[in-house]
Amino acid sequence: MTQYVVALLVAALLIVLGAVVVAGESAYGRISKARVDELVRDGRRGAARVRPLLDDRARYVNALLFTHMLLAAGATVLVTWAFLQIVLGPLWWQLLAAALVMVVLNFVALGVAPRTLGVQHADGIAIAMAGPARFLAALLNPLTRLLILLGNAITPGKGYREGPFATQAELRELVDLAEASDVIEDDERQMIHSVFELGDTIVRELMVPRTEMVFVESTKTLRQALSLALRSGFSRIPVVGENIDDVIGVVYLKDIARRTFEHHEAETSEKVVSLMRPVFMVPDSKSADELLREMQAARVHLAVVVDEYGGTAGIVTIEDVVEEIVGEIADEYDTEVPEVEQLAHGSYRVHARMHVEDFADLVGIEIDGEEEGVDTVGGLLARRLGRVPIPGARITVQGWDLTAESAAGRRNRIGTVLAEPVSPPDDEDDHHDRD
């Protein structure tokens, strides 16, 4: 009988050790590098030993997880062996009793209790487990890597080099659980998910396409560039040479304003090339998180996006990347505009995103959106003008003057279009730029 008691005592010891390991595993999954740096600055003893472990977190978490499994398996074997000798009755009853006991112990002693402690006291447990975690990782790392390779080999699809024990999917689920438990708000949950998705988003998905770019030719004077900047609402404008695929720099509104303020004659005597700054170019396949880091490091807010052939695909700003995280950014000039507003003398003010065929029905003309290759009134202006419309740009279509009005949104796209009947209405389909 003594040997069975010893087996149960050893099993209890293994469970206690397993609980300690599980608490350490949870603590290392919980604690962040920023928190450890804060503990080091506060002079917390032993905190500096934790920082190297977080640089290779997967290695140490895998070692603790494997140790936890070993201890749990050892305890299960000992308890089962002791129950086969102690518990009276048929074999199935002895095995069932051992299984029930171990299920309870695994759930409570190796699950809920240590994981709760690991989360509640992550700082202290992470510091206390730094030494044992290093020892276990050095001892078990070759074996854990071999087993991970074996698991990946027998698993369909692409495996995980460091094991699937701390994946992004798990973090997403934790965020969802936190929102369901009212720990965080729904908009905070969406923002965190957006941060995860940033690495999977490429620049091509964020950029303003070349068809919507506002640019200035290198031969334009400072006055012309200043007028374009004020009318378009953009403070940074790409400068092109021979064509839009030849972007040679970026001119800043503040540079033009300073130069023309200090030397008034420079408005007409100097070209934009004299003030343009170097252009920051990125491939359209770059990930959004890499772009954000590079733009922060280079201290630039606008980059020209190039395609695989070296042509200009569009432009992207640092605000475009931020919007992927926080959502659309509006400014104090943005107001809700009705789709149609009837004015005096038979005129209309329509939203630039109004469908072009709905507009045609409104004013009694015929426009085929498919034939024009556009869907909206704003798109019709761009199509007829041959470039991005800015406030003041005007075309005439089938007896109606269409004038681009207020720029809306951070990208300063046209918000409304003023439609006025012209007299005489004979010049149908005549269109020209009165910009």
Buried (B, 14 or more C-beta within 10 A) or exposed (E): EEEBEEBBEBBBBBBBBBBBBBBBBBBBBBBEEEBBBEBBEEEBEBBBBBBEBBEEBBBBBBBBBBBBEBBBEBBBBBBBBBBBEBBEEEEEEBBBBBBEBBEEBBEEBBBEBBBEBBBBBBBBBBBBBBEBBBEBBEEBBEEBBEBBEEEBEEEEEEBBEBBBBBEEEEBBEBBBEBBEEEEBEEEEBBBBBBEBBBEEBBBBEBBBEBEBBBBBBBEBBBBBBBBBBBBBBBBBBBBBBEEBBEBBBBBBBEBBBEBBEEEEEBBEEBBBBEBBBEBBEBBBEBBBBBBBEBBEEEEBBBBBBBBEEEEBBBBBBBBBBEBBBEEEEEEEEBEEBEBBEEEEEEBBBBBBBBBBBBBBEBBEBEBEBEEBEBBBBBBBBBBBBEBBBBBEBBBBBBBBBBBBBBBBBBBBBBBBBBBBBBEEEEEEEEBEEEB
